[in-house]
Structure formats: structure tokens, C-alpha cells
């Protein structure tokens, strides 16, 4: 029997290390979370930390060990599984014997949960309570899933003694192998778009294929931002006999970390398409998967396997949570950034958490600090930014680049250089200096800022976890980079785990401002601002393709507003704020209509 998840929410991956040990913290309560496994160094350091804490005997793995990246990841994931199993068994015993603990746990469960009503019924019985409770817990409780994330673009070639290693030793490939060889039965979340070479490598591992009973030990989750992308990627994998068990839809802009903006497609219309066309994803993938499995001599499945649709990005109230579940028939809703304020759930140092608590709407912004060249959601006042500006004021530019995970630019070296590195920035600044006479002072400064604004995410995104656990941070002082979504502006205090979970289910309120706009309105505003900024920042000759892109973006926004006008006109949800929502829609409709798309001069 496959037990049902206890919760209707999950904690998505955040940064390289903000959820590095979240399963150890919350899985015993049935809460699923996602670990980033791209950085083997933080993985090894956390393994050493928990090895001592739980008196395990896992050995250290040196960088001189063959295939050390994958082996470190396998070891850490096996250890997390050991710890979660131990904590889960202890927790089951605790709530079987301690009424107060049991009641506290019941208070964290969804209101409509069969588990919740079942536990309450047993408490209300007069006979055999202890035995019935123990049996019920054993039969129905399940720990949260220990899922992992690989950002597909972070797949740098690796070298040994200036000789390029085979592709299987690339960063993302090694991370994948590390997960594949672990004892986990959970899911691999693939984000940031399609990497055909990496996707093809999944075929090498039996755990990703169904067994004789149709069970897949290691499932694939694709994080996508639109239906077309889901269909293309799902079919690509299905042709290899691989099933996508879940499509995780994320808002393009109303999210944490890297923001992959759509062409003006808003979350509501995207979710509507997934709801209406989910059967197409299932039928298409199943039809392609069967012959592929037969050809490989693998077990086949007569009926399509389970396929979940989940969503995340900017959710902040229980009403929004319930609406997504009910209206779009999703299986789970991701709550990310708010959990950065929950010390029991995420790995954030005290100083950075205090910065998040104090930050207001105007402090959260879409930056250009990522070496990937993708807009990156962050917050003003980060220690990394302060230290970077101090260095710039002393004419010192770039990071020492100790990890090179994002050394993906081949402009100056076949081995790759990171655009946030000292080496890359000094070359670029020297080239810029030679052009100084041809540029105005403003143009020169803008180009200089474009070079020096990049931050070392490899170090900045893990330092917080080191600091929180008292692990020494070696090397150049780089401070902390944190990547919350703009939705965090509406949360203004550190929150206990039980209170945040109760907030999600409508049994508590931890929001600072009851006037917080609806999540769909928040995202709409972000997209309107994004298009305006794109157009105003553009310089040079406008190509026909660029003008067409902006027009498509504008049309999609207007279509999205029309969709929301119908949705909020017909839905019984959000009744207390529906008039305000309608006024906001009218305001943004007018603002979008007024956006002037520059004409091509022929």
C-alpha cells in the first residue's frame, strides 16, 4: 500500500543551502522538502557536521578521491535518510505515548485530512486507545519526502591536469549519479530548462524506470513555467522510457532565486491550461514510453502511471492555498520564502534572518547579480553586497572564485570562467578602459556596473548555512547572498514551524499586512513592471523580432487580465477582497494598454 502524503504543501529548494538539511528538520512531521545537490563541498561539510551530531561513522571523502563529487552526494543523502528514519520512528513513538505531542501534531494537519479525523476519532474512543492509536499511526503516517534538485544549466565540464574529463564527470551529471546511487526512494527535481545530454544520462540508472509493479524508486519532477515546455520535455524523456511523475509549475517572476520570466503568460492562465490538458501530457507520454521500455527490455506498464501537477510562487494565505488546490486540482502547493523565517525548517543565520524580518516591499528586487545572466530575486542590505561595494570603492573587483560551479563562460578559456570572478572582471574592465574615449561618462559607468555587479553565488548562497551551524567559513570574506521571493515582504517576524503550518491551513495568521494584494495581482504587477523596464532600458536599433516579442508579451498580459476578470467574476473564492481585485485588474488593464511598443523605423 502506498501511503498518502500527510500535507498539501511542500518546501521547494531554496538557494544552494537554505534547504540543505530541511528534511532532517521537518520530514518526521510528514513535510516534504528539496535539497540542492549541485555543490558537493557544502554537502560534505554538512555530512561531517551531522556525522558528529548523530555519532555515525561515515568517512570523509577527499577531493583526491576518484568521482568524489558523486560519492559525497550519495553519502550525504544516505545519511539524511538514516537520520530521517530514526527521527520519524522516534516521533511515532512519542505521539503514541504523549497526548500533548499528539494534539500538537493533529493541530498541524490539514483540516480536511482523513488522518486528522482518524486520529481525533481514536482520542475520543474509550477502549483500547493506546493499541488502536499505535496501529493507526503505523498504518497511516509517512515521513516527508527527501527530494533533491539539480539546476540543469549548472553542468560545467571538469578537468584533471588540464585534460577534460568525460561528460559523466560534469557537475550536474555527477550530482545526478550521486542521487541515483543513493538508497533514497524519492524525487529528482530538474529546474532551469532542458539539458538533453543530462536527461539522456538518466537512462543509465535502473531506479528511474518502473519495476514489475509499476513502482518507480526514483521519480522525475520537472519544474516548468508553461504547458508547451512541459509537453516537449515530457515527451523527450518518455521516448527514453522515462516517466515524469510531477510537473511543478512556478511563477516566472513571483518566486525566489532565478526568475525565468515567461512571455507575459500569467500563472492563472498557465494553471488553467495544465488543468484542462493534463490528460494530453499523460496520454502522449504513455504512448511514447511503452515502446521505449519494450525496446530496452524493461518492465512495461499497462496503464499510465500517476502524474501530479503542483504549483509554487508567491502564495501567502490559506485562501490562496485552498483556491489553487480546489480550482486547479493540484496535488500540492509550494511554500518557499516564508519558511526562511522558520528556524526549525531552514538553514539561515541570525543576521540574515533579521534582515528578512525588517525588509519592506521596496527592499525586494529583481537583480542582475547572477553570473548565469538570468534575473535573480534578492533583497537590499545583504552582507555580500555590502562587502562587494566596499571592495569596488577600493578598485578591487570580482571574487577569487574558489568553487567555479558557475564558471560557464568560454570567452577566455575552454575550461570556463565565471563572470563574477576577479579574472573575468579584470579582463573586461581593461577592455572597457580602452573604449573610454568613445563613451559618455554615463555609458561608461553603466557598462562598468554591468561587469562588476555580478556576485559569487557559489559562496554567498552557502555561507548562511555554515554560519548558522557554527562551521568555519574559509577563504575570502564574501558574506551572504539570499534569494527570497518578493512575497516575503508581507511576512515580518520569525515564526515557529507549527504556526507557519497552521497559517497555511487557515488555523492561524502570521501575515504582517492584511492589505496584502492577492497573489495573482502581485504577479501581474511584476510582469507589467518587467515589460515597462525592458522597453525603457532598450537601446540601439529595434529588430522586428524584438518588437514582435514585446507585442506578444503585451497581448498575453491583456489576455491574462481578461481571464482573471472572468475567474473572479464567477468564483466564490476571495469574496472579501473581490471588489478590490476587480479595481486592481481594471487599473493594470489600463496600464498595459498604455504601454507603447516602439515601432520599427524602416
C-alpha positions, 0 to 999 in steps of 0.5 A: 500500500502506498501511503498518502502524503500527510500535507498539501504543501511542500518546501521547494529548494531554496538557494544552494543551502537554505534547504540543505538539511530541511528534511532532517528538520521537518520530514518526521512531521510528514513535510516534504522538502528539496535539497540542492545537490549541485555543490558537493563541498557544502554537502560534505561539510554538512555530512561531517557536521551531522556525522558528529551530531548523530555519532555515525561513522561515515568517512570523509571523502577527499577531493583526491578521491576518484568521482568524489563529487558523486560519492559525497552526494550519495553519502550525504543523502544516505545519511539524511535518510538514516537520520530521517528514519530514526527521527520519524520512528522516534516521533511515532513513538512519542505521539503514541505515548504523549497526548500533548505531542499528539494534539500538537501534531493533529493541530498541524494537519490539514483540516480536511485530512482523513488522518486528522479525523482518524486520529481525533476519532481514536482520542475520543474512543474509550477502549483500547486507545493506546493499541488502536492509536499505535496501529493507526499511526503505523498504518497511516503516517509517512515521513516527508519526502527527501527530494533533491534538485539539480539546476540543469544549466549548472553542468560545467565540464571538469578537468584533471591536469588540464585534460577534460574529463568525460561528460559523466564527470560534469557537475550536474551529471555527477550530482545526478549519479550521486542521487541515483546511487543513493538508497533514497526512494524519492524525487529528482527535481530538474529546474532551469530548462532542458539539458538533453545530454543530462536527461539522456544520462538518466537512462543509465540508472535502473531506479528511474524506470518502473519495476514489475509493479509499476513502482518507480524508486526514483521519480522525475519532477520537472519544474516548468513555467508553461504547458508547451515546455512541459509537453516537449520535455515530457515527451523527450524523456518518455521516448527514453522510457522515462516517466515524469511523475510531477510537473511543478509549475512556478511563477516566472517572476513571483518566486525566489532565486532565478526568475525565468520570466515567461512571455507575459503568460500569467500563472492563472492562465498557465494553471488553467491550461495544465488543468484542462490538458493534463490528460494530453501530457499523460496520454502522449507520454504513455504512448511514447514510453511503452515502446521505449521500455519494450525496446530496452527490455524493461518492465512495461506498464499497462496503464499510465502511471500517476502524474501530479501537477503542483504549483509554487510562487508567491502564495501567502494565505490559506485562501490562496492555498485552498483556491489553487488546490480546489480550482486547479486540482493540484496535488500540492502547493509550494511554500518557499520564502516564508519558511526562511523565517522558520528556524526549525525548517531552514538553514539561515543565520541570525543576521540574515534572518533579521534582515528578512524580518525588517525588509519592506516591499521596496527592499525586494528586487529583481537583480542582475547579480547572477553570473548565469545572466538570468534575473535573480530575486534578492533583497537590499542590505545583504552582507555580500553586497555590502562587502562587494561595494566596499571592495569596488570603492577600493578598485578591487573587483570580482571574487577569487572564485574558489568553487567555479560551479558557475564558471560557464563562460568560454570567452577566455578559456575552454575550461570556463570562467565565471563572470563574477570572478576577479579574472573575468572582471579584470579582463573586461574592465581593461577592455572597457578602459580602452573604449573610454574615449568613445563613451559618455561618462554615463555609458561608461559607468553603466557598462562598468556596473554591468561587469562588476555587479555580478556576485559569487553565488557559489559562496554567498548562497552557502555561507548562511548555512555554515554560519548558522551551524557554527562551521568555519567559513574559509577563504575570502570574506564574501558574506551572504547572498539570499534569494527570497521571493518578493512575497516575503515582504508581507511576512515580518517576524520569525515564526515557529514551524507549527504556526507557519503550518497552521497559517497555511491551513487557515488555523492561524495568521502570521501575515504582517499586512492584511492589505496584502494584494492577492497573489495573482495581482502581485504577479501581474504587477511584476510582469507589467513592471518587467515589460515597462523596464525592458522597453525603457532600458532598450537601446540601439536599433529595434529588430522586428523580432524584438518588437514582435516579442514585446507585442506578444508579451503585451497581448498575453498580459491583456489576455491574462487580465481578461481571464482573471476578470472572468475567474473572479467574476464567477468564483466564490473564492476571495469574496472579501477582497473581490471588489478590490481585485476587480479595481486592481485588474481594471487599473493594470488593464489600463496600464498595459494598454498604455504601454507603447511598443516602439515601432520599427523605423524602416 
